[in-house]
Amino acid sequence: MTKVAKITISLPQEQVEQAREAIVRGEASSVSGYVSAALAAVAPAAAAEDEDTLADFVADLMVEDGVPSPEAYAWADEVLGLADTDD
């Protein structure tokens, strides 16, 4: 069972009404459940915005250093074992 902490929060009246309407529609079991679900839905998106992806890193490198040369791509292919060996 998940540990919970009881807190008091203040919300704009329209958000309180949204939570209560969600309970009436059966979309949430309580205001706490509604708020918890909303926070759980927002947390991954917020975390993802803070994390750089490999694509972001490569894009930054290309901005700073320019596009790799054909020789650099050939070297990378060879090192990674992707070089065409049909010669």
PDB file of N, CA, C and O in Angstrom:
ATOM      1  N   MET A   1       0.843  -1.189   0.000  1.00  0.00           N
ATOM      2  CA  MET A   1       0.000   0.000   0.000  1.00  0.00           C
ATOM      3  C   MET A   1       0.881   1.243   0.000  1.00  0.00           C
ATOM      4  O   MET A   1       1.890   1.294   0.704  1.00  0.00           O
ATOM      5  N   THR A   2       0.502   2.236  -0.785  1.00  0.00           N
ATOM      6  CA  THR A   2       1.255   3.472  -0.899  1.00  0.00           C
ATOM      7  C   THR A   2       1.068   4.319   0.344  1.00  0.00           C
ATOM      8  O   THR A   2      -0.049   4.501   0.829  1.00  0.00           O
ATOM      9  N   LYS A   3       2.183   4.835   0.853  1.00  0.00           N
ATOM     10  CA  LYS A   3       2.096   5.758   1.985  1.00  0.00           C
ATOM     11  C   LYS A   3       1.546   7.082   1.498  1.00  0.00           C
ATOM     12  O   LYS A   3       1.895   7.543   0.411  1.00  0.00           O
ATOM     13  N   VAL A   4       0.698   7.688   2.286  1.00  0.00           N
ATOM     14  CA  VAL A   4       0.152   8.993   1.936  1.00  0.00           C
ATOM     15  C   VAL A   4       0.410   9.970   3.075  1.00  0.00           C
ATOM     16  O   VAL A   4       0.571   9.575   4.230  1.00  0.00           O
ATOM     17  N   ALA A   5       0.446  11.240   2.731  1.00  0.00           N
ATOM     18  CA  ALA A   5       0.570  12.309   3.715  1.00  0.00           C
ATOM     19  C   ALA A   5      -0.637  13.215   3.546  1.00  0.00           C
ATOM     20  O   ALA A   5      -1.033  13.532   2.424  1.00  0.00           O
ATOM     21  N   LYS A   6      -1.207  13.620   4.637  1.00  0.00           N
ATOM     22  CA  LYS A   6      -2.368  14.494   4.582  1.00  0.00           C
ATOM     23  C   LYS A   6      -1.874  15.938   4.628  1.00  0.00           C
ATOM     24  O   LYS A   6      -1.111  16.321   5.516  1.00  0.00           O
ATOM     25  N   ILE A   7      -2.329  16.738   3.645  1.00  0.00           N
ATOM     26  CA  ILE A   7      -1.952  18.148   3.577  1.00  0.00           C
ATOM     27  C   ILE A   7      -3.204  18.978   3.321  1.00  0.00           C
ATOM     28  O   ILE A   7      -4.265  18.445   2.996  1.00  0.00           O
ATOM     29  N   THR A   8      -3.064  20.264   3.471  1.00  0.00           N
ATOM     30  CA  THR A   8      -4.133  21.193   3.139  1.00  0.00           C
ATOM     31  C   THR A   8      -3.638  22.073   2.016  1.00  0.00           C
ATOM     32  O   THR A   8      -2.535  22.614   2.084  1.00  0.00           O
ATOM     33  N   ILE A   9      -4.457  22.222   0.968  1.00  0.00           N
ATOM     34  CA  ILE A   9      -4.092  23.093  -0.142  1.00  0.00           C
ATOM     35  C   ILE A   9      -5.232  24.050  -0.433  1.00  0.00           C
ATOM     36  O   ILE A   9      -6.380  23.797  -0.066  1.00  0.00           O
ATOM     37  N   SER A  10      -4.910  25.138  -1.090  1.00  0.00           N
ATOM     38  CA  SER A  10      -5.921  26.104  -1.528  1.00  0.00           C
ATOM     39  C   SER A  10      -5.944  26.080  -3.047  1.00  0.00           C
ATOM     40  O   SER A  10      -4.899  26.134  -3.695  1.00  0.00           O
ATOM     41  N   LEU A  11      -7.145  25.999  -3.608  1.00  0.00           N
ATOM     42  CA  LEU A  11      -7.318  25.955  -5.054  1.00  0.00           C
ATOM     43  C   LEU A  11      -8.327  27.013  -5.477  1.00  0.00           C
ATOM     44  O   LEU A  11      -9.201  27.388  -4.696  1.00  0.00           O
ATOM     45  N   PRO A  12      -8.209  27.493  -6.705  1.00  0.00           N
ATOM     46  CA  PRO A  12      -9.258  28.371  -7.229  1.00  0.00           C
ATOM     47  C   PRO A  12     -10.588  27.604  -7.255  1.00  0.00           C
ATOM     48  O   PRO A  12     -10.610  26.390  -7.458  1.00  0.00           O
ATOM     49  N   GLN A  13     -11.674  28.314  -7.050  1.00  0.00           N
ATOM     50  CA  GLN A  13     -12.992  27.694  -6.957  1.00  0.00           C
ATOM     51  C   GLN A  13     -13.316  26.845  -8.192  1.00  0.00           C
ATOM     52  O   GLN A  13     -13.916  25.777  -8.072  1.00  0.00           O
ATOM     53  N   GLU A  14     -12.920  27.317  -9.367  1.00  0.00           N
ATOM     54  CA  GLU A  14     -13.238  26.539 -10.577  1.00  0.00           C
ATOM     55  C   GLU A  14     -12.517  25.189 -10.595  1.00  0.00           C
ATOM     56  O   GLU A  14     -13.048  24.222 -11.142  1.00  0.00           O
ATOM     57  N   GLN A  15     -11.318  25.104 -10.009  1.00  0.00           N
ATOM     58  CA  GLN A  15     -10.616  23.831  -9.942  1.00  0.00           C
ATOM     59  C   GLN A  15     -11.281  22.893  -8.934  1.00  0.00           C
ATOM     60  O   GLN A  15     -11.334  21.680  -9.139  1.00  0.00           O
ATOM     61  N   VAL A  16     -11.778  23.461  -7.862  1.00  0.00           N
ATOM     62  CA  VAL A  16     -12.512  22.650  -6.885  1.00  0.00           C
ATOM     63  C   VAL A  16     -13.763  22.079  -7.542  1.00  0.00           C
ATOM     64  O   VAL A  16     -14.099  20.911  -7.344  1.00  0.00           O
ATOM     65  N   GLU A  17     -14.444  22.903  -8.320  1.00  0.00           N
ATOM     66  CA  GLU A  17     -15.648  22.442  -9.027  1.00  0.00           C
ATOM     67  C   GLU A  17     -15.300  21.355 -10.037  1.00  0.00           C
ATOM     68  O   GLU A  17     -16.041  20.382 -10.176  1.00  0.00           O
ATOM     69  N   GLN A  18     -14.179  21.509 -10.744  1.00  0.00           N
ATOM     70  CA  GLN A  18     -13.748  20.475 -11.689  1.00  0.00           C
ATOM     71  C   GLN A  18     -13.522  19.150 -10.966  1.00  0.00           C
ATOM     72  O   GLN A  18     -13.932  18.097 -11.455  1.00  0.00           O
ATOM     73  N   ALA A  19     -12.884  19.196  -9.828  1.00  0.00           N
ATOM     74  CA  ALA A  19     -12.616  17.978  -9.058  1.00  0.00           C
ATOM     75  C   ALA A  19     -13.917  17.334  -8.601  1.00  0.00           C
ATOM     76  O   ALA A  19     -14.086  16.120  -8.714  1.00  0.00           O
ATOM     77  N   ARG A  20     -14.814  18.124  -8.096  1.00  0.00           N
ATOM     78  CA  ARG A  20     -16.097  17.584  -7.614  1.00  0.00           C
ATOM     79  C   ARG A  20     -16.933  17.011  -8.763  1.00  0.00           C
ATOM     80  O   ARG A  20     -17.608  15.994  -8.601  1.00  0.00           O
ATOM     81  N   GLU A  21     -16.881  17.666  -9.912  1.00  0.00           N
ATOM     82  CA  GLU A  21     -17.605  17.145 -11.086  1.00  0.00           C
ATOM     83  C   GLU A  21     -16.992  15.815 -11.547  1.00  0.00           C
ATOM     84  O   GLU A  21     -17.714  14.918 -11.982  1.00  0.00           O
ATOM     85  N   ALA A  22     -15.685  15.693 -11.453  1.00  0.00           N
ATOM     86  CA  ALA A  22     -15.025  14.435 -11.825  1.00  0.00           C
ATOM     87  C   ALA A  22     -15.463  13.315 -10.892  1.00  0.00           C
ATOM     88  O   ALA A  22     -15.617  12.172 -11.324  1.00  0.00           O
ATOM     89  N   ILE A  23     -15.663  13.629  -9.628  1.00  0.00           N
ATOM     90  CA  ILE A  23     -16.135  12.630  -8.663  1.00  0.00           C
ATOM     91  C   ILE A  23     -17.554  12.198  -9.028  1.00  0.00           C
ATOM     92  O   ILE A  23     -17.860  11.005  -9.024  1.00  0.00           O
ATOM     93  N   VAL A  24     -18.415  13.153  -9.342  1.00  0.00           N
ATOM     94  CA  VAL A  24     -19.801  12.848  -9.710  1.00  0.00           C
ATOM     95  C   VAL A  24     -19.840  11.976 -10.969  1.00  0.00           C
ATOM     96  O   VAL A  24     -20.663  11.065 -11.066  1.00  0.00           O
ATOM     97  N   ARG A  25     -18.954  12.250 -11.933  1.00  0.00           N
ATOM     98  CA  ARG A  25     -18.906  11.465 -13.172  1.00  0.00           C
ATOM     99  C   ARG A  25     -18.240  10.106 -12.975  1.00  0.00           C
ATOM    100  O   ARG A  25     -18.228   9.284 -13.892  1.00  0.00           O
ATOM    101  N   GLY A  26     -17.688   9.863 -11.791  1.00  0.00           N
ATOM    102  CA  GLY A  26     -17.015   8.599 -11.525  1.00  0.00           C
ATOM    103  C   GLY A  26     -15.586   8.549 -12.039  1.00  0.00           C
ATOM    104  O   GLY A  26     -14.995   7.470 -12.100  1.00  0.00           O
ATOM    105  N   GLU A  27     -15.020   9.685 -12.410  1.00  0.00           N
ATOM    106  CA  GLU A  27     -13.657   9.741 -12.925  1.00  0.00           C
ATOM    107  C   GLU A  27     -12.618   9.798 -11.805  1.00  0.00           C
ATOM    108  O   GLU A  27     -11.434   9.555 -12.038  1.00  0.00           O
ATOM    109  N   ALA A  28     -13.063  10.119 -10.595  1.00  0.00           N
ATOM    110  CA  ALA A  28     -12.171  10.165  -9.432  1.00  0.00           C
ATOM    111  C   ALA A  28     -12.973   9.733  -8.217  1.00  0.00           C
ATOM    112  O   ALA A  28     -14.182   9.948  -8.139  1.00  0.00           O
ATOM    113  N   SER A  29     -12.277   9.121  -7.277  1.00  0.00           N
ATOM    114  CA  SER A  29     -12.980   8.661  -6.068  1.00  0.00           C
ATOM    115  C   SER A  29     -13.067   9.741  -5.003  1.00  0.00           C
ATOM    116  O   SER A  29     -13.897   9.664  -4.098  1.00  0.00           O
ATOM    117  N   SER A  30     -12.200  10.758  -5.114  1.00  0.00           N
ATOM    118  CA  SER A  30     -12.165  11.837  -4.128  1.00  0.00           C
ATOM    119  C   SER A  30     -11.396  13.013  -4.718  1.00  0.00           C
ATOM    120  O   SER A  30     -10.762  12.899  -5.768  1.00  0.00           O
ATOM    121  N   VAL A  31     -11.465  14.146  -4.019  1.00  0.00           N
ATOM    122  CA  VAL A  31     -10.678  15.300  -4.450  1.00  0.00           C
ATOM    123  C   VAL A  31      -9.194  14.941  -4.381  1.00  0.00           C
ATOM    124  O   VAL A  31      -8.423  15.299  -5.272  1.00  0.00           O
ATOM    125  N   SER A  32      -8.798  14.240  -3.330  1.00  0.00           N
ATOM    126  CA  SER A  32      -7.398  13.820  -3.211  1.00  0.00           C
ATOM    127  C   SER A  32      -6.994  12.938  -4.382  1.00  0.00           C
ATOM    128  O   SER A  32      -5.906  13.100  -4.935  1.00  0.00           O
ATOM    129  N   GLY A  33      -7.853  12.015  -4.761  1.00  0.00           N
ATOM    130  CA  GLY A  33      -7.568  11.144  -5.890  1.00  0.00           C
ATOM    131  C   GLY A  33      -7.461  11.916  -7.188  1.00  0.00           C
ATOM    132  O   GLY A  33      -6.615  11.616  -8.031  1.00  0.00           O
ATOM    133  N   TYR A  34      -8.324  12.916  -7.350  1.00  0.00           N
ATOM    134  CA  TYR A  34      -8.302  13.757  -8.549  1.00  0.00           C
ATOM    135  C   TYR A  34      -6.991  14.535  -8.635  1.00  0.00           C
ATOM    136  O   TYR A  34      -6.343  14.556  -9.681  1.00  0.00           O
ATOM    137  N   VAL A  35      -6.606  15.169  -7.538  1.00  0.00           N
ATOM    138  CA  VAL A  35      -5.366  15.950  -7.511  1.00  0.00           C
ATOM    139  C   VAL A  35      -4.162  15.037  -7.703  1.00  0.00           C
ATOM    140  O   VAL A  35      -3.234  15.385  -8.433  1.00  0.00           O
ATOM    141  N   SER A  36      -4.167  13.874  -7.058  1.00  0.00           N
ATOM    142  CA  SER A  36      -3.060  12.929  -7.194  1.00  0.00           C
ATOM    143  C   SER A  36      -2.891  12.473  -8.642  1.00  0.00           C
ATOM    144  O   SER A  36      -1.772  12.411  -9.152  1.00  0.00           O
ATOM    145  N   ALA A  37      -4.009  12.155  -9.303  1.00  0.00           N
ATOM    146  CA  ALA A  37      -3.948  11.734 -10.706  1.00  0.00           C
ATOM    147  C   ALA A  37      -3.442  12.859 -11.594  1.00  0.00           C
ATOM    148  O   ALA A  37      -2.671  12.619 -12.524  1.00  0.00           O
ATOM    149  N   ALA A  38      -3.870  14.083 -11.315  1.00  0.00           N
ATOM    150  CA  ALA A  38      -3.416  15.224 -12.107  1.00  0.00           C
ATOM    151  C   ALA A  38      -1.915  15.430 -11.938  1.00  0.00           C
ATOM    152  O   ALA A  38      -1.212  15.681 -12.917  1.00  0.00           O
ATOM    153  N   LEU A  39      -1.423  15.328 -10.724  1.00  0.00           N
ATOM    154  CA  LEU A  39       0.014  15.487 -10.483  1.00  0.00           C
ATOM    155  C   LEU A  39       0.807  14.364 -11.130  1.00  0.00           C
ATOM    156  O   LEU A  39       1.881  14.602 -11.683  1.00  0.00           O
ATOM    157  N   ALA A  40       0.294  13.150 -11.067  1.00  0.00           N
ATOM    158  CA  ALA A  40       0.984  12.011 -11.679  1.00  0.00           C
ATOM    159  C   ALA A  40       1.060  12.174 -13.195  1.00  0.00           C
ATOM    160  O   ALA A  40       2.038  11.758 -13.817  1.00  0.00           O
ATOM    161  N   ALA A  41       0.035  12.777 -13.788  1.00  0.00           N
ATOM    162  CA  ALA A  41       0.028  12.981 -15.241  1.00  0.00           C
ATOM    163  C   ALA A  41       1.005  14.081 -15.655  1.00  0.00           C
ATOM    164  O   ALA A  41       1.564  14.029 -16.750  1.00  0.00           O
ATOM    165  N   VAL A  42       1.212  15.057 -14.805  1.00  0.00           N
ATOM    166  CA  VAL A  42       2.081  16.188 -15.131  1.00  0.00           C
ATOM    167  C   VAL A  42       3.543  15.875 -14.845  1.00  0.00           C
ATOM    168  O   VAL A  42       4.419  16.369 -15.555  1.00  0.00           O
ATOM    169  N   ALA A  43       3.830  15.078 -13.839  1.00  0.00           N
ATOM    170  CA  ALA A  43       5.209  14.826 -13.416  1.00  0.00           C
ATOM    171  C   ALA A  43       6.090  14.252 -14.520  1.00  0.00           C
ATOM    172  O   ALA A  43       7.197  14.757 -14.709  1.00  0.00           O
ATOM    173  N   PRO A  44       5.665  13.218 -15.269  1.00  0.00           N
ATOM    174  CA  PRO A  44       6.542  12.690 -16.321  1.00  0.00           C
ATOM    175  C   PRO A  44       6.842  13.722 -17.416  1.00  0.00           C
ATOM    176  O   PRO A  44       7.961  13.780 -17.925  1.00  0.00           O
ATOM    177  N   ALA A  45       5.856  14.522 -17.769  1.00  0.00           N
ATOM    178  CA  ALA A  45       6.074  15.534 -18.800  1.00  0.00           C
ATOM    179  C   ALA A  45       7.061  16.582 -18.318  1.00  0.00           C
ATOM    180  O   ALA A  45       7.923  17.016 -19.081  1.00  0.00           O
ATOM    181  N   ALA A  46       6.948  16.991 -17.073  1.00  0.00           N
ATOM    182  CA  ALA A  46       7.874  17.978 -16.519  1.00  0.00           C
ATOM    183  C   ALA A  46       9.281  17.405 -16.447  1.00  0.00           C
ATOM    184  O   ALA A  46      10.252  18.097 -16.753  1.00  0.00           O
ATOM    185  N   ALA A  47       9.395  16.153 -16.046  1.00  0.00           N
ATOM    186  CA  ALA A  47      10.711  15.520 -15.962  1.00  0.00           C
ATOM    187  C   ALA A  47      11.330  15.390 -17.339  1.00  0.00           C
ATOM    188  O   ALA A  47      12.533  15.596 -17.506  1.00  0.00           O
ATOM    189  N   ALA A  48      10.514  15.049 -18.331  1.00  0.00           N
ATOM    190  CA  ALA A  48      11.019  14.883 -19.690  1.00  0.00           C
ATOM    191  C   ALA A  48      11.531  16.201 -20.253  1.00  0.00           C
ATOM    192  O   ALA A  48      12.496  16.211 -21.018  1.00  0.00           O
ATOM    193  N   GLU A  49      10.904  17.307 -19.890  1.00  0.00           N
ATOM    194  CA  GLU A  49      11.350  18.607 -20.375  1.00  0.00           C
ATOM    195  C   GLU A  49      12.723  18.961 -19.824  1.00  0.00           C
ATOM    196  O   GLU A  49      13.486  19.682 -20.469  1.00  0.00           O
ATOM    197  N   ASP A  50      13.045  18.455 -18.624  1.00  0.00           N
ATOM    198  CA  ASP A  50      14.314  18.774 -17.979  1.00  0.00           C
ATOM    199  C   ASP A  50      15.455  17.890 -18.458  1.00  0.00           C
ATOM    200  O   ASP A  50      16.620  18.222 -18.239  1.00  0.00           O
ATOM    201  N   GLU A  51      15.150  16.783 -19.101  1.00  0.00           N
ATOM    202  CA  GLU A  51      16.172  15.833 -19.509  1.00  0.00           C
ATOM    203  C   GLU A  51      16.531  16.024 -20.978  1.00  0.00           C
ATOM    204  O   GLU A  51      15.657  16.087 -21.843  1.00  0.00           O
ATOM    205  N   ASP A  52      17.825  16.115 -21.242  1.00  0.00           N
ATOM    206  CA  ASP A  52      18.278  16.194 -22.621  1.00  0.00           C
ATOM    207  C   ASP A  52      18.354  14.785 -23.197  1.00  0.00           C
ATOM    208  O   ASP A  52      18.789  13.850 -22.525  1.00  0.00           O
ATOM    209  N   THR A  53      17.939  14.648 -24.408  1.00  0.00           N
ATOM    210  CA  THR A  53      18.040  13.365 -25.089  1.00  0.00           C
ATOM    211  C   THR A  53      19.354  13.304 -25.845  1.00  0.00           C
ATOM    212  O   THR A  53      20.039  14.315 -26.001  1.00  0.00           O
ATOM    213  N   LEU A  54      19.697  12.135 -26.306  1.00  0.00           N
ATOM    214  CA  LEU A  54      20.900  11.984 -27.129  1.00  0.00           C
ATOM    215  C   LEU A  54      20.775  12.836 -28.386  1.00  0.00           C
ATOM    216  O   LEU A  54      21.752  13.436 -28.835  1.00  0.00           O
ATOM    217  N   ALA A  55      19.584  12.886 -28.949  1.00  0.00           N
ATOM    218  CA  ALA A  55      19.369  13.705 -30.150  1.00  0.00           C
ATOM    219  C   ALA A  55      19.624  15.178 -29.844  1.00  0.00           C
ATOM    220  O   ALA A  55      20.201  15.891 -30.666  1.00  0.00           O
ATOM    221  N   ASP A  56      19.196  15.641 -28.662  1.00  0.00           N
ATOM    222  CA  ASP A  56      19.461  17.026 -28.271  1.00  0.00           C
ATOM    223  C   ASP A  56      20.962  17.271 -28.169  1.00  0.00           C
ATOM    224  O   ASP A  56      21.464  18.300 -28.621  1.00  0.00           O
ATOM    225  N   PHE A  57      21.673  16.318 -27.571  1.00  0.00           N
ATOM    226  CA  PHE A  57      23.121  16.434 -27.403  1.00  0.00           C
ATOM    227  C   PHE A  57      23.821  16.523 -28.763  1.00  0.00           C
ATOM    228  O   PHE A  57      24.683  17.377 -28.970  1.00  0.00           O
ATOM    229  N   VAL A  58      23.443  15.637 -29.682  1.00  0.00           N
ATOM    230  CA  VAL A  58      24.048  15.627 -31.016  1.00  0.00           C
ATOM    231  C   VAL A  58      23.720  16.934 -31.744  1.00  0.00           C
ATOM    232  O   VAL A  58      24.586  17.506 -32.406  1.00  0.00           O
ATOM    233  N   ALA A  59      22.495  17.402 -31.629  1.00  0.00           N
ATOM    234  CA  ALA A  59      22.119  18.661 -32.274  1.00  0.00           C
ATOM    235  C   ALA A  59      22.955  19.815 -31.731  1.00  0.00           C
ATOM    236  O   ALA A  59      23.399  20.677 -32.489  1.00  0.00           O
ATOM    237  N   ASP A  60      23.170  19.828 -30.413  1.00  0.00           N
ATOM    238  CA  ASP A  60      24.003  20.867 -29.815  1.00  0.00           C
ATOM    239  C   ASP A  60      25.433  20.791 -30.337  1.00  0.00           C
ATOM    240  O   ASP A  60      26.045  21.817 -30.634  1.00  0.00           O
ATOM    241  N   LEU A  61      25.963  19.578 -30.447  1.00  0.00           N
ATOM    242  CA  LEU A  61      27.319  19.414 -30.973  1.00  0.00           C
ATOM    243  C   LEU A  61      27.427  19.937 -32.401  1.00  0.00           C
ATOM    244  O   LEU A  61      28.405  20.592 -32.764  1.00  0.00           O
ATOM    245  N   MET A  62      26.418  19.642 -33.197  1.00  0.00           N
ATOM    246  CA  MET A  62      26.447  20.068 -34.592  1.00  0.00           C
ATOM    247  C   MET A  62      26.340  21.587 -34.707  1.00  0.00           C
ATOM    248  O   MET A  62      26.926  22.183 -35.610  1.00  0.00           O
ATOM    249  N   VAL A  63      25.602  22.207 -33.805  1.00  0.00           N
ATOM    250  CA  VAL A  63      25.522  23.671 -33.804  1.00  0.00           C
ATOM    251  C   VAL A  63      26.880  24.258 -33.445  1.00  0.00           C
ATOM    252  O   VAL A  63      27.337  25.218 -34.065  1.00  0.00           O
ATOM    253  N   GLU A  64      27.521  23.672 -32.435  1.00  0.00           N
ATOM    254  CA  GLU A  64      28.807  24.186 -31.967  1.00  0.00           C
ATOM    255  C   GLU A  64      29.950  23.902 -32.942  1.00  0.00           C
ATOM    256  O   GLU A  64      30.780  24.773 -33.201  1.00  0.00           O
ATOM    257  N   ASP A  65      29.990  22.680 -33.482  1.00  0.00           N
ATOM    258  CA  ASP A  65      31.148  22.237 -34.259  1.00  0.00           C
ATOM    259  C   ASP A  65      30.876  22.043 -35.745  1.00  0.00           C
ATOM    260  O   ASP A  65      31.807  21.782 -36.507  1.00  0.00           O
ATOM    261  N   GLY A  66      29.643  22.163 -36.165  1.00  0.00           N
ATOM    262  CA  GLY A  66      29.306  21.952 -37.565  1.00  0.00           C
ATOM    263  C   GLY A  66      28.953  20.495 -37.852  1.00  0.00           C
ATOM    264  O   GLY A  66      29.109  19.616 -37.004  1.00  0.00           O
ATOM    265  N   VAL A  67      28.483  20.273 -39.051  1.00  0.00           N
ATOM    266  CA  VAL A  67      28.086  18.933 -39.493  1.00  0.00           C
ATOM    267  C   VAL A  67      29.348  18.096 -39.721  1.00  0.00           C
ATOM    268  O   VAL A  67      30.312  18.594 -40.304  1.00  0.00           O
ATOM    269  N   PRO A  68      29.363  16.839 -39.275  1.00  0.00           N
ATOM    270  CA  PRO A  68      30.541  15.990 -39.502  1.00  0.00           C
ATOM    271  C   PRO A  68      30.824  15.817 -40.994  1.00  0.00           C
ATOM    272  O   PRO A  68      29.916  15.797 -41.825  1.00  0.00           O
ATOM    273  N   SER A  69      32.081  15.697 -41.292  1.00  0.00           N
ATOM    274  CA  SER A  69      32.508  15.506 -42.686  1.00  0.00           C
ATOM    275  C   SER A  69      32.215  14.076 -43.133  1.00  0.00           C
ATOM    276  O   SER A  69      31.980  13.201 -42.300  1.00  0.00           O
ATOM    277  N   PRO A  70      32.229  13.837 -44.438  1.00  0.00           N
ATOM    278  CA  PRO A  70      32.063  12.458 -44.923  1.00  0.00           C
ATOM    279  C   PRO A  70      33.133  11.524 -44.342  1.00  0.00           C
ATOM    280  O   PRO A  70      32.863  10.354 -44.067  1.00  0.00           O
ATOM    281  N   GLU A  71      34.338  12.049 -44.160  1.00  0.00           N
ATOM    282  CA  GLU A  71      35.419  11.237 -43.573  1.00  0.00           C
ATOM    283  C   GLU A  71      35.090  10.844 -42.132  1.00  0.00           C
ATOM    284  O   GLU A  71      35.368   9.724 -41.704  1.00  0.00           O
ATOM    285  N   ALA A  72      34.495  11.779 -41.394  1.00  0.00           N
ATOM    286  CA  ALA A  72      34.127  11.489 -40.003  1.00  0.00           C
ATOM    287  C   ALA A  72      33.042  10.416 -39.953  1.00  0.00           C
ATOM    288  O   ALA A  72      33.081   9.523 -39.106  1.00  0.00           O
ATOM    289  N   TYR A  73      32.069  10.510 -40.870  1.00  0.00           N
ATOM    290  CA  TYR A  73      31.025   9.483 -40.933  1.00  0.00           C
ATOM    291  C   TYR A  73      31.628   8.120 -41.301  1.00  0.00           C
ATOM    292  O   TYR A  73      31.248   7.098 -40.730  1.00  0.00           O
ATOM    293  N   ALA A  74      32.557   8.111 -42.244  1.00  0.00           N
ATOM    294  CA  ALA A  74      33.201   6.856 -42.655  1.00  0.00           C
ATOM    295  C   ALA A  74      33.970   6.248 -41.484  1.00  0.00           C
ATOM    296  O   ALA A  74      33.904   5.042 -41.248  1.00  0.00           O
ATOM    297  N   TRP A  75      34.695   7.089 -40.758  1.00  0.00           N
ATOM    298  CA  TRP A  75      35.432   6.618 -39.577  1.00  0.00           C
ATOM    299  C   TRP A  75      34.478   6.022 -38.557  1.00  0.00           C
ATOM    300  O   TRP A  75      34.737   4.940 -38.029  1.00  0.00           O
ATOM    301  N   ALA A  76      33.369   6.714 -38.268  1.00  0.00           N
ATOM    302  CA  ALA A  76      32.393   6.228 -37.300  1.00  0.00           C
ATOM    303  C   ALA A  76      31.793   4.895 -37.741  1.00  0.00           C
ATOM    304  O   ALA A  76      31.630   3.983 -36.931  1.00  0.00           O
ATOM    305  N   ASP A  77      31.466   4.787 -39.025  1.00  0.00           N
ATOM    306  CA  ASP A  77      30.931   3.530 -39.553  1.00  0.00           C
ATOM    307  C   ASP A  77      31.929   2.392 -39.356  1.00  0.00           C
ATOM    308  O   ASP A  77      31.553   1.284 -38.975  1.00  0.00           O
ATOM    309  N   GLU A  78      33.202   2.678 -39.618  1.00  0.00           N
ATOM    310  CA  GLU A  78      34.234   1.649 -39.465  1.00  0.00           C
ATOM    311  C   GLU A  78      34.382   1.240 -38.001  1.00  0.00           C
ATOM    312  O   GLU A  78      34.443   0.050 -37.691  1.00  0.00           O
ATOM    313  N   VAL A  79      34.439   2.209 -37.115  1.00  0.00           N
ATOM    314  CA  VAL A  79      34.603   1.925 -35.678  1.00  0.00           C
ATOM    315  C   VAL A  79      33.401   1.156 -35.129  1.00  0.00           C
ATOM    316  O   VAL A  79      33.554   0.284 -34.274  1.00  0.00           O
ATOM    317  N   LEU A  80      32.227   1.478 -35.616  1.00  0.00           N
ATOM    318  CA  LEU A  80      31.003   0.817 -35.138  1.00  0.00           C
ATOM    319  C   LEU A  80      30.708  -0.489 -35.871  1.00  0.00           C
ATOM    320  O   LEU A  80      29.726  -1.168 -35.571  1.00  0.00           O
ATOM    321  N   GLY A  81      31.549  -0.827 -36.816  1.00  0.00           N
ATOM    322  CA  GLY A  81      31.340  -2.061 -37.558  1.00  0.00           C
ATOM    323  C   GLY A  81      30.238  -1.959 -38.578  1.00  0.00           C
ATOM    324  O   GLY A  81      29.634  -2.965 -38.950  1.00  0.00           O
ATOM    325  N   LEU A  82      29.969  -0.758 -39.033  1.00  0.00           N
ATOM    326  CA  LEU A  82      28.908  -0.537 -40.009  1.00  0.00           C
ATOM    327  C   LEU A  82      29.437  -0.270 -41.404  1.00  0.00           C
ATOM    328  O   LEU A  82      28.665  -0.055 -42.338  1.00  0.00           O
ATOM    329  N   ALA A  83      30.753  -0.284 -41.546  1.00  0.00           N
ATOM    330  CA  ALA A  83      31.379   0.043 -42.838  1.00  0.00           C
ATOM    331  C   ALA A  83      31.007  -1.006 -43.867  1.00  0.00           C
ATOM    332  O   ALA A  83      30.899  -2.193 -43.560  1.00  0.00           O
ATOM    333  N   ASP A  84      30.817  -0.552 -45.078  1.00  0.00           N
ATOM    334  CA  ASP A  84      30.508  -1.447 -46.191  1.00  0.00           C
ATOM    335  C   ASP A  84      31.789  -2.208 -46.540  1.00  0.00           C
ATOM    336  O   ASP A  84      32.791  -1.597 -46.910  1.00  0.00           O
ATOM    337  N   THR A  85      31.758  -3.521 -46.425  1.00  0.00           N
ATOM    338  CA  THR A  85      32.971  -4.340 -46.661  1.00  0.00           C
ATOM    339  C   THR A  85      32.878  -5.107 -47.973  1.00  0.00           C
ATOM    340  O   THR A  85      33.502  -6.157 -48.124  1.00  0.00           O
ATOM    341  N   ASP A  86      32.098  -4.586 -48.932  1.00  0.00           N
ATOM    342  CA  ASP A  86      31.928  -5.248 -50.234  1.00  0.00           C
ATOM    343  C   ASP A  86      33.071  -4.913 -51.198  1.00  0.00           C
ATOM    344  O   ASP A  86      32.954  -5.191 -52.391  1.00  0.00           O
ATOM    345  N   ASP A  87      34.161  -4.329 -50.720  1.00  0.00           N
ATOM    346  CA  ASP A  87      35.270  -3.933 -51.601  1.00  0.00           C
ATOM    347  C   ASP A  87      36.030  -5.100 -52.111  1.00  0.00           C
ATOM    348  O   ASP A  87      36.991  -4.931 -52.862  1.00  0.00           O
TER     349      ASP A  87
END
